[in-house]
Amino acid sequence: MTTRIPGLHHVTAISGPAQANVAFYTGTLKQRLVKKTVNFDDPGTYHLYYADPKGSPGTILTFFPFADAGPGRAGPGMASAYAYAVPKAGFDAVMEDLALKAVSFSRPDLRFGARVITLRDPDGAPVELVESDSATDAHGFHSVTLWERDPARTARLLTDVFGYEAAGSETSAGVERLRLKAPGSERANIIDIIRSDADVKGRPGAGTIHHIAFRARTQDEQDGWIDTLATAGHRTTDVIDRQYFNAIYFREPGGVLFEIATDPPGFAVDEPLATMGSKLMLPPQYEPMRARIEQVLPKIRVAT
C-alpha cells in the first residue's frame, strides 16, 4: 500500500570536468563527497554523490561529469534549478563567507517571503540558497524548480497522486511560480513549478539537471508506487538496482524525468561511514575492470 511521497531523495545533474565540480561542491558549498563511483552505463565516467555527512535522503546531489560535455540550457520540460535550505540565523553569515571568498552571487530576492540568492557552479548551473526557519544546517534541499509549458498537468500528478499540497503562487518578472509542498516533512519537501512566456528551447548538457528523484522509505513503498502510477496512467520502468538504492523512472506529463528511489540500503553499504567517498567504489560487474577504469578516470581532489 502506498502512502504520500515524503519529499525528494536526490537530484542528478550533468557537469563538465570532474575536478572543478568537486572543488565547488566540497569547497564553496561545503558538501561532503559521500560516494565516488562510475556511471552504470558508462564506466569510463564518474558518478559523484554529494550530501550531508551521512548521505541522508533529501541532501543528495549527484553528477555525471563529462570532460567534453557541451553547455546545456534549461527550458520547458526540464527541471531548471535546485535550492539548498540555509538556517535563517546563518543566512547573512553564508553571504559574508561567499563574499570573502570572492564568489559571485545575486542580490537577495524574496520568494514566498524568504530571502533567496543564486550563485553559479563551474558549468553555469544556478544553485539557489534559501533562508529557512526549519533548516538546521546547509546540507538539505529546500526545493527543486520545474519549468513547464502547462503547470496544471504536472501539479495534478503531484497533488492527486503523490499527495503534495498547494502552498501558494506568485509572479515575479513575468514568471509565474506555483509552490507545492509535501505535508509532514521539513526537509526537501517543496516543488516549485514555473511558467514563462519566453520562447526558450531547453538543451541537455553541462549545467543542466538530468532528473529528480522522490523518496520511497522502503521497497514495499516503491512497489506500491509502481501500481499506483500505473493506475493513474503513468507506466514506470522495472525496479533497477543502483547499488545504494533501488530506482524506478517515468516521465511526468510535461517531460521531466522523475525517479522514485528507496532510502535503503544507503551509502555505507560498501564502505565505512567515516571514510565514505575517499575510495573509488565500483559496481560488481565492473570490479574486474578496476585497473583499466582507474587509469582512464581523472584524478580528483576534495577541498579541505
C-alpha positions in Angstrom: 0.0 0.0 0.0 1.4 3.4 -1.0 1.5 6.5 1.2 2.3 10.1 0.4 5.7 11.0 -1.1 7.7 12.4 1.8 9.8 14.6 -0.4 13.0 14.4 -2.5 15.6 11.7 -2.4 18.2 13.2 -4.7 18.8 15.3 -7.8 21.1 14.2 -10.6 22.8 16.7 -13.0 25.3 16.8 -15.7 28.6 18.7 -15.4 31.9 19.3 -17.2 35.3 18.3 -15.9 35.1 16.5 -12.5 37.8 18.4 -10.6 36.1 21.8 -11.0 32.8 20.2 -9.9 34.4 18.6 -6.8 36.1 21.8 -5.8 32.9 23.8 -6.0 30.6 21.5 -4.1 33.0 20.3 -1.4 34.8 23.7 -1.1 32.4 26.6 -1.9 29.3 24.8 -0.8 30.9 22.6 1.9 29.0 19.4 0.9 30.6 16.0 1.6 31.6 13.8 -1.3 29.9 10.6 0.1 30.4 8.4 -2.9 32.8 8.2 -5.8 31.7 5.6 -8.3 31.1 5.3 -12.1 28.1 5.7 -14.4 26.4 2.4 -14.6 26.0 2.8 -18.4 29.5 4.3 -19.0 32.2 3.1 -16.5 34.7 5.5 -18.1 32.8 8.4 -16.5 32.5 9.2 -12.8 29.2 9.3 -10.9 29.8 11.7 -7.9 27.4 12.0 -4.9 27.4 15.0 -2.6 25.3 15.1 0.6 25.3 15.7 4.3 27.9 13.7 6.4 25.6 10.7 6.5 24.4 10.7 2.9 20.8 11.3 4.0 17.9 11.2 1.6 16.9 14.8 0.8 20.5 16.1 0.8 21.9 14.1 -2.1 23.1 15.9 -5.3 24.8 13.6 -7.9 26.7 14.4 -11.1 27.7 12.7 -14.3 30.9 14.7 -15.1 31.8 14.6 -18.8 35.0 16.5 -19.6 33.9 17.2 -23.2 30.2 18.0 -22.4 28.8 20.9 -24.3 27.0 23.6 -22.4 23.3 22.9 -21.7 20.4 25.2 -21.2 17.3 24.8 -19.1 13.9 25.2 -20.8 10.3 24.0 -20.6 10.1 20.3 -19.9 13.1 20.3 -17.7 14.0 20.8 -14.0 15.7 24.2 -14.0 17.2 24.7 -10.5 17.8 23.1 -7.1 17.9 25.1 -3.9 19.5 24.3 -0.5 17.8 25.4 2.7 20.0 27.6 4.9 19.1 28.3 8.5 17.7 31.7 8.8 20.0 32.7 11.7 23.0 31.8 9.5 21.9 33.2 6.2 23.8 36.5 6.5 27.0 34.6 7.6 26.8 32.5 4.4 26.6 35.6 2.2 29.5 37.1 4.1 31.6 33.9 3.7 30.8 33.8 -0.1 31.8 37.4 -0.4 35.1 36.9 1.4 35.9 34.0 -1.0 35.1 36.3 -3.9 32.2 34.0 -5.0 29.7 35.9 -7.1 26.0 35.7 -6.2 22.9 37.5 -7.0 21.4 40.2 -4.7 18.9 38.7 -2.2 15.5 38.4 -3.6 12.2 37.5 -1.8 10.4 34.3 -2.8 7.3 33.5 -0.8 8.6 35.8 1.9 12.1 34.1 2.2 15.3 35.5 1.0 17.0 33.7 -1.9 20.4 34.2 -3.5 21.7 32.4 -6.6 25.2 31.5 -7.4 26.6 29.6 -10.4 28.6 26.4 -10.4 31.6 26.0 -12.8 29.2 25.0 -15.6 26.8 27.9 -15.1 24.1 25.9 -13.3 22.0 28.1 -10.9 22.5 27.0 -7.3 19.9 28.7 -5.1 20.3 29.2 -1.3 17.0 29.9 0.5 16.7 31.0 4.1 14.7 28.6 6.1 13.1 28.6 9.6 13.3 24.8 9.9 16.8 24.0 8.5 19.4 23.0 11.0 22.3 23.0 8.5 23.0 24.0 4.9 23.1 20.4 3.5 19.4 19.6 2.9 17.5 20.6 -0.2 14.8 23.3 0.2 13.2 22.7 -3.2 13.5 21.9 -6.9 12.1 24.1 -9.7 10.4 22.5 -12.7 9.9 24.6 -15.9 6.6 23.6 -17.6 4.6 24.9 -20.5 1.4 23.6 -18.8 2.0 23.6 -15.0 -1.5 22.3 -14.3 -0.9 18.8 -15.6 2.3 18.3 -13.5 0.6 19.9 -10.5 -2.2 17.4 -10.7 0.2 14.5 -10.7 2.0 15.9 -7.6 -1.2 16.6 -5.7 -3.6 13.9 -6.8 -1.1 11.0 -6.9 1.9 12.0 -4.8 0.0 13.8 -2.1 1.6 17.2 -2.3 -0.5 20.2 -1.3 -0.8 23.6 -2.9 1.2 26.2 -0.9 0.6 29.4 -2.9 1.6 31.1 -6.1 3.3 34.4 -7.1 4.5 36.2 -10.2 7.9 38.0 -10.4 9.5 39.5 -13.5 6.9 37.9 -15.7 7.5 34.4 -14.3 4.6 32.6 -12.6 5.6 30.3 -9.8 3.4 27.7 -8.2 4.5 26.1 -4.9 3.6 22.5 -3.9 4.6 21.1 -0.5 4.8 17.5 0.8 3.0 17.6 4.2 4.6 16.2 7.3 8.1 16.7 6.2 10.5 19.6 6.9 13.4 18.7 4.5 13.4 18.6 0.7 9.7 18.9 0.7 9.0 21.6 -1.9 8.5 21.5 -5.6 8.1 24.9 -7.4 6.7 24.9 -10.9 7.3 27.9 -13.1 5.8 29.0 -16.4 7.3 31.7 -18.6 6.1 33.1 -22.0 9.8 33.4 -23.1 10.5 31.5 -26.3 13.2 29.2 -25.0 14.2 25.7 -26.0 16.0 23.6 -23.5 19.1 21.7 -24.4 20.6 18.9 -22.2 24.3 19.3 -21.4 26.7 20.6 -18.8 25.0 22.7 -16.2 21.6 21.1 -16.6 19.6 18.7 -14.4 19.1 15.1 -15.7 16.3 14.0 -13.4 14.9 14.4 -9.9 14.2 11.5 -7.5 11.5 11.3 -4.9 11.7 9.2 -1.8 10.3 5.7 -1.1 11.1 4.8 2.5 11.0 1.1 1.9 11.0 -1.4 -1.0 7.3 -2.1 -0.3 6.5 1.6 -0.7 8.3 1.7 -4.1 6.4 -1.4 -5.2 3.2 0.3 -4.3 4.1 3.3 -6.3 4.5 1.2 -9.4 0.9 0.0 -9.1 -0.4 3.5 -8.1 1.3 5.2 -11.0 0.1 2.6 -13.5 -3.5 3.1 -12.3 -3.0 6.9 -12.8 -1.8 6.3 -16.4 2.0 6.6 -15.8 4.0 3.5 -16.7 7.3 3.2 -14.8 10.4 1.2 -15.6 11.0 -2.1 -13.7 12.9 -1.8 -10.5 16.6 -1.1 -11.2 19.4 -1.8 -8.6 21.5 1.3 -8.3 23.8 -0.2 -5.6 22.8 2.4 -2.9 19.1 2.5 -3.6 16.6 0.9 -6.0 15.1 3.1 -8.6 12.0 3.3 -10.9 11.7 6.0 -13.6 8.9 7.7 -15.7 8.3 11.0 -17.5 5.8 13.3 -15.9 3.3 15.0 -18.2 5.5 17.9 -19.0 8.5 15.8 -19.9 10.7 16.0 -16.8 12.3 12.6 -15.9 11.0 11.5 -12.5 12.5 8.8 -10.3 11.4 7.2 -7.1 14.3 5.9 -5.1 14.4 3.8 -1.9 16.1 5.0 1.2 17.9 1.7 1.8 20.5 0.3 1.6 22.3 3.7 1.7 25.8 4.8 1.1 27.5 2.9 3.9 26.6 -0.4 2.4 30.0 -0.9 0.8 32.4 1.3 2.8 32.6 2.7 6.4 30.6 5.8 7.1 33.8 7.6 8.3 35.6 7.1 5.0 32.8 7.3 2.5 33.8 9.0 -0.7 37.5 8.5 -0.3 37.8 5.4 -2.5 36.5 4.6 -5.9 33.7 2.1 -5.4 32.7 0.0 -8.4 29.5 -2.0 -9.1 30.3 -5.7 -9.0 30.1 -6.1 -12.8 32.9 -3.5 -13.2 35.3 -4.7 -10.5 37.3 -6.9 -12.8 37.9 -3.8 -14.9 39.2 -1.7 -12.0 42.8 -1.2 -13.2 41.6 0.0 -16.6 38.9 2.2 -15.2 41.2 3.8 -12.7 43.7 4.5 -15.5 41.0 6.3 -17.6 39.3 8.3 -14.9 41.0 11.7 -14.0 42.4 12.1 -10.5 40.2 14.4 -8.3 40.9 16.2 -5.0 38.4 17.0 -2.4 38.6 20.5 -0.8 39.8 20.6 2.8 
